[in-house]
Amino acid sequence: MFGFLFKRGDRTAAAAESEVVLKARQQSENRVASAQATDSARQKALQQATALTEESSAVVFILQADFADARLQAAQWVQSAEGLETVLQAMRNVDRRVAKLMQSRLDVLRLQQQSSVRAASCLEQAQRLLAQLQLLPNQVAELDRAWKLIEQPEAIQQQEFQLISTALADRLAAQAALQRAVLGLSARVRQLIQHISADPQAQTVENIASQVASVAAEMHQHETSSEAISLPKHLSPEFAKAFQDLQQHAEILQQHQQALTARHALLAQWESTPESLKPEALRRSWITLRALPDWLVDETLEQRYAVLLQSSMEANQARTAPPTAQVVAADKPPVDVADVDAALVTVIDKVSLQRQFLAALEGLEVALEEGALQVAMDCDKTLRAMDFKAFKITMPHNARLVQARGELGRLQGWARWGGNVSREELVKAAQELPAQELAVTELVKKIGSLRALWKSLDSSAGSAPRILWDGFDAACAAAYVPVAAHFQQLAEERQRNQIKALMLIEEVQQYAALALQGTLKGDNTAAEPHITADITVDITADITADITAPLTTAPDWKAIAQFCQQKQQAWRNIGTINRSEKKALDKAFNNATQQLLAPLTVQQQREITLREKLITEASELSPNQRDTAERLRDLQQRWQEQAKALPLSRQDEQLLWQRFRTACDMIFAQRKEAASTADAERRQNLQIKEALCVSLEAAITPSDGLTPAALPLLLRQFQQDWNKTGPVPRGVEAGLEARHNAAVAALQALIDDARQNAMIIEAHALCDKLALCQLVEVSLGLDVDAEADTNPDGWEASWQAMPALPGPFEKAMRSRFDTALHLHKIAEREAIDTYLAVLENNRETLLQELLRAEIITGVDSPTALTRQRLQVQVEVLQASLKVGTAGLSSSDQLLRVCGLPALMDFVTRERAEQLIMSVKSSCEVTRI
């Protein structure tokens, strides 16, 4: 029954496993050696690339180098176009980084060449613009835009363009300043004209003349400027016209000032010699003086003239009177002051009348020169209204008046002739109107415009001959015949529309009486009024009797609403009605429809309340509930049913529907936003998981910065991040999951390979440290002469060069090694002998522990130890069957074997090494 205890492992399997371990070790060593050789060659190539100093040698090195990093470093020296082309052609399919670098530098060179050519073209254009006499701002703007499109121009070209651009900007600034100066001069001239017109006495004539001269000098300076050709063409004519007006105002002001000075001088001359004055000479001299404007009239001058005139008249009467009369006059009392004032007033009135005469005469002459006949006739009317008996006009003025009136008569004759010609044209136009077949409205406008033109000719060209008027009136009457017929037709149509309106009102009244009582059934043809046959034929096409409704106890509000809407539409389309009847018919129709609209409005208010309840229910729905969409569709169905049952007015219907639709759209928008948020989260999760997959796939490829020991931690962190990330879009979920599983499997395979290699290395390190401990312990028993060859420092260095073991193994082996090494260092023979005795005594214990470890691990023992293996195997089984005790693992038992200081022969050492390899392999399989 204990046959299963004696089963032994297959020796062939153990041997095969040993061969696998050896092959793995050899492959690992080969890989390390190959990697070292490759790294050495790469470092050498990098050193050669670093030592390069010229482009030609760099090109040759790139074409011959085998390492991408060295080629990339050497490519930094290649700058010329030929070298770049050579390296690009050679590395296009070999080294993508170098080819990309060469291509980018070639692109930069081409761009620089293109920029240089374009910059040269811009500079030539700038030179041409600078040499032009007339520089336009848009040309400079186009030049600046063209230069801004050039990428990275040369420094020399940039500097040259800056100089030319500055010169162009200065020219444009000078042109702008010149234009502003000319505009300022024009504004100054206009302002000076306004000041002279508003207050001619504000400035003296000399001051105005000096300002005119200053403006002329400044304008001459601007016109002779080098940039004068750039001035807009309208500025110079505008300034010339304004300056001419200013000169005219200045000349007129100077003439008025001269006239005033002449009056003062003449009065002063008369006042110096009052005894030689004659009244007629005074009047003639005063009248011949130039008239003064109203703003320059001085009453003192008129008073002085009146005093001189009165004194001259008295002196003249005194000289011509007989001596007796003089005596009588001397005896008379002095002249009353009131009489003198009255005489002065009379003189002033005469002067005012004379001034009005001269103004009217000048106006008549100016109007005749301009051809303004109506203005000339008004001036002549003013002249004819004057009383020439109150003052006498001079012969020159009379000649001017006769000449002006003759010219006025000639113009009036031409006007009468032209008026008759125009009237004949109007008669002809009126006679041609019937043949033109114009529309009635246009024909009315034509006739009205012709009559208005005829009336305007009466005021400008005089009254027309009777024959022309009769012909014109007959032609207009003949042309108006179709218009009168049209108006008659419109009157008849208005009469028919009135009959239609009465019938429509009666129809509405009958429908209201029957529909609201619920007794209406069948059609309403019997309720139509009897009308004549000819009127029936005309109106049956316009009015349709649709008062058909079923017998019901409640009014059909939908039918009533449709009936009201149809009849209101029919009333609006009924056509024109006489204004005298329109108001009464509208009131009757409104009263008839109000019988239906009043209860309909009440019912519609109830319907509005129901609709508002639906709106409230829709707005109170929760967008997150699952049945929200179904409930919303139910509300929409109810809305449609209620809308079909009773339609509201268009305004109320649209307003309520807009509110209901807004509430529904808000619910749908919130649900859509929630779905969009979920989709956005899924897309964000997709990006996160794709990034995790990319990082995991990057970890699969060999990298200098990632050690095999870090791979398990990376995988664990990746799994945590993956599980923590939410779901992704369903369309890519399967593919992403497959990608994740493949990456995890690949990384797990790398981790397993790394662990296996680490276990193999650990097993070899344990074997090496065990051998070193054996060497140090065995060397304790050598003779003194042999001990001279011992090297504790060398053993320490060898130990330090070996890889570190797991914590318990490293501690146990280090303790064993340090004990033996310490004995070597202190070189106390007694302590050494004692330790050698311990080593010898532990030999049997080591064999027992080694045999127990082979049993636990399942490794074959030597044939000579078969019976002893059986006994120990029974002990191990009994120990494992004891309650409350846990058996030792193969790793713990191996630790006891390796940590036990004891002497061992070659066979025992081979058994220990085989045990170590087996235990480490089994530990790796257990972890996997």
Residue pairs with C-beta under 8 A, 6 or more apart in sequence:
2 874
5 870
5 873
5 874
5 877
6 870
6 873
8 860
9 858
9 859
9 860
11 860
14 859
14 860
14 914
14 918
17 917
17 918
17 921
18 914
18 917
21 760
21 763
21 917
21 921
24 756
24 757
24 760
25 760
25 764
28 757
28 760
28 761
41 66
41 67
42 67
42 69
42 70
45 65
45 66
45 67
45 69
45 70
46 67
46 69
46 70
46 73
48 61
48 70
49 58
49 61
49 65
49 70
49 71
49 73
49 74
50 73
52 58
52 61
52 74
52 77
53 77
54 77
55 77
55 78
55 79
55 80
55 83
56 83
58 74
58 75
58 76
58 77
58 78
58 83
59 78
59 83
59 86
59 87
61 70
61 71
61 74
62 71
62 74
62 75
62 78
62 87
62 90
62 91
62 98
63 86
63 87
63 90
65 71
65 74
68 95
68 97
68 98
71 91
71 95
71 98
72 95
72 97
72 98
72 101
75 87
75 98
75 101
75 102
78 84
78 87
78 102
78 105
79 105
81 106
81 109
84 102
84 105
84 106
84 109
85 102
85 106
87 98
87 99
87 102
88 99
88 102
88 103
88 106
91 98
91 99
91 102
92 99
111 151
111 152
112 152
115 150
115 151
115 152
115 153
115 154
116 153
116 154
116 157
118 146
118 149
118 150
119 147
119 150
119 153
119 154
119 157
119 158
119 161
120 157
122 143
122 146
122 147
122 150
122 161
123 157
123 160
123 161
123 164
125 143
125 146
126 143
126 161
126 164
126 165
126 168
127 164
129 135
129 139
129 140
129 143
129 168
130 164
130 167
130 168
130 171
133 229
134 229
134 230
135 168
135 171
135 172
135 175
135 230
137 172
140 168
140 169
140 172
143 165
143 168
144 165
147 153
147 161
147 165
153 161
171 227
174 227
175 227
175 230
178 222
178 225
178 227
178 228
178 230
178 231
179 230
179 231
179 232
179 235
181 218
181 222
182 219
182 222
182 231
182 235
182 236
182 239
183 235
185 215
185 218
185 219
185 222
185 239
186 235
186 238
186 239
186 242
188 215
189 215
189 239
189 242
189 243
189 245
189 246
190 242
192 208
192 211
192 215
192 246
193 242
193 245
193 246
193 249
195 202
195 203
196 203
196 208
196 246
196 249
196 250
196 253
197 249
200 253
200 256
200 293
200 295
200 296
201 295
201 296
205 250
205 253
205 254
205 257
208 250
208 253
209 250
209 254
212 243
212 246
212 247
212 250
215 243
215 246
216 243
219 239
219 243
222 228
222 231
223 236
255 290
256 290
256 292
256 293
256 296
258 290
259 289
259 290
259 291
259 292
260 292
260 296
260 298
262 289
262 290
263 289
263 292
263 301
264 301
266 285
266 286
266 289
267 301
267 304
267 305
267 308
270 277
270 282
270 308
271 304
271 308
274 308
274 311
274 312
274 315
275 315
277 308
277 311
277 312
277 315
278 312
278 316
279 309
279 312
279 313
279 316
282 305
282 308
282 309
282 312
283 309
284 394
286 305
287 354
287 394
288 394
291 355
291 358
291 359
302 347
302 348
302 351
303 344
305 347
306 343
306 344
306 347
306 348
307 344
309 347
310 340
310 343
310 344
314 335
318 326
318 329
321 329
349 390
350 390
350 391
353 386
353 387
353 390
353 391
354 391
354 393
356 382
356 386
357 383
357 386
357 391
357 393
357 397
358 397
360 379
360 382
360 383
360 386
361 379
361 383
361 397
361 400
361 401
361 404
363 375
363 379
364 376
364 379
364 380
364 383
364 404
364 408
365 400
365 404
367 373
367 375
367 376
367 379
368 376
368 404
368 407
368 408
368 411
371 411
373 411
373 412
373 415
373 460
374 460
376 408
376 411
377 408
377 412
380 404
380 405
380 408
383 401
393 401
412 462
415 460
415 461
415 462
416 461
416 462
418 461
419 457
419 460
419 461
419 462
419 464
420 461
420 464
420 465
420 468
422 453
422 457
422 461
423 454
423 457
423 464
423 468
423 472
424 468
426 450
426 453
426 454
426 457
426 472
427 468
427 471
427 472
427 475
429 450
430 447
430 450
430 472
430 475
430 476
430 479
431 475
431 478
431 479
433 443
433 446
433 447
433 475
433 479
434 478
434 479
434 481
434 482
438 446
440 482
440 483
440 486
443 479
443 480
443 482
443 483
444 483
446 479
447 476
447 479
447 480
447 483
450 472
450 476
451 476
454 464
454 472
457 464
458 464
464 472
490 576
493 575
493 576
494 575
494 576
494 577
494 578
495 578
496 535
496 538
496 539
497 574
497 575
497 576
497 577
498 577
498 578
498 581
498 585
499 531
499 535
499 539
500 539
500 542
500 543
500 574
500 575
501 571
501 574
501 577
501 585
501 589
502 585
503 528
503 529
503 531
503 539
503 543
504 543
504 567
504 570
504 571
504 574
504 589
505 585
505 588
505 589
505 592
506 529
507 524
507 527
507 528
507 543
507 545
507 547
507 567
508 567
508 589
508 592
508 593
508 595
508 596
509 592
509 595
510 524
510 527
510 547
511 520
511 524
511 547
511 563
511 596
512 592
512 595
512 596
513 595
514 520
514 547
514 549
515 547
515 549
515 555
515 556
515 559
515 560
515 563
515 596
516 555
516 595
516 596
516 599
518 551
518 552
518 553
518 554
518 555
519 551
520 547
520 549
520 551
521 549
521 550
521 551
522 548
523 545
523 547
523 548
524 545
524 547
524 548
525 545
527 545
527 547
528 545
542 570
542 573
542 574
543 570
546 563
546 566
547 563
549 556
549 559
550 556
555 599
557 600
557 603
557 645
557 646
558 644
558 645
558 646
558 647
560 596
560 600
561 600
561 604
561 646
561 647
562 647
563 596
564 593
564 596
564 597
564 600
567 593
568 593
571 589
577 585
603 646
604 646
604 648
604 649
604 652
607 642
607 646
607 648
608 648
608 652
608 656
610 642
611 639
611 642
611 648
611 656
611 660
612 656
614 635
614 638
614 639
614 642
614 660
615 656
615 659
615 660
615 663
617 635
618 632
618 635
618 660
618 663
618 664
618 667
619 663
619 666
621 628
621 631
621 632
621 667
622 628
623 667
623 670
623 671
623 674
624 674
628 667
628 671
629 671
632 664
632 667
632 668
635 664
636 664
639 657
639 660
643 653
647 653
648 656
679 729
681 726
682 726
682 727
682 728
682 729
683 728
683 729
685 725
685 726
685 727
685 728
686 728
686 729
686 732
686 736
688 721
688 725
689 722
689 725
689 728
689 736
689 740
690 736
692 718
692 721
692 722
692 725
692 740
693 736
693 739
693 740
693 743
695 718
696 714
696 715
696 718
696 740
696 743
696 744
696 747
697 743
697 746
699 706
699 711
699 714
699 747
700 743
700 746
700 747
700 750
706 714
708 750
708 751
708 754
708 757
708 758
709 754
711 747
711 750
711 751
711 754
712 751
714 747
715 744
715 747
715 748
715 751
718 744
718 747
719 744
722 740
727 733
728 736
752 928
755 924
755 927
755 928
756 924
759 920
759 921
759 923
759 924
760 920
761 803
762 803
762 805
762 806
762 920
763 916
763 917
763 919
763 920
763 921
765 802
765 803
765 804
765 805
766 805
766 809
766 813
766 898
766 916
766 920
767 912
767 913
767 916
767 917
768 802
769 799
769 802
769 805
769 813
769 817
770 813
770 898
770 909
770 912
770 913
770 916
771 909
772 795
772 798
772 799
772 802
772 817
773 813
773 816
773 817
773 820
773 901
774 903
774 904
774 909
775 795
776 795
776 817
776 820
776 821
776 824
777 816
777 820
777 835
777 839
777 901
777 903
778 903
779 786
779 787
779 790
779 824
780 820
780 823
780 824
780 832
780 835
780 836
780 839
781 832
781 836
782 790
790 824
792 821
792 824
792 825
795 817
795 821
796 821
799 817
804 810
805 813
808 895
809 895
809 898
809 899
812 895
812 898
812 899
813 898
813 899
815 899
816 899
816 901
819 835
819 901
820 835
820 901
823 831
823 832
823 835
835 901
838 901
839 901
839 902
839 903
840 902
840 903
842 900
842 901
842 902
842 903
843 902
843 903
843 904
845 900
845 902
846 897
846 900
846 902
846 904
846 908
847 908
848 872
849 893
849 896
849 897
849 900
850 897
850 908
850 911
850 912
850 915
851 861
851 865
851 868
851 869
851 872
852 872
852 876
852 893
853 859
853 890
853 893
853 894
853 896
853 897
853 915
853 919
854 860
854 861
854 869
854 911
854 915
855 861
855 869
855 872
855 873
855 876
856 876
856 887
856 888
856 889
856 890
856 893
857 890
857 893
857 894
857 915
857 918
857 919
857 922
858 918
858 922
859 914
859 915
859 918
861 869
861 911
862 907
862 911
876 887
879 885
879 887
880 887
888 896
890 919
890 922
890 923
891 919
891 923
894 915
894 916
894 919
897 912
897 915
898 912
898 916
904 912
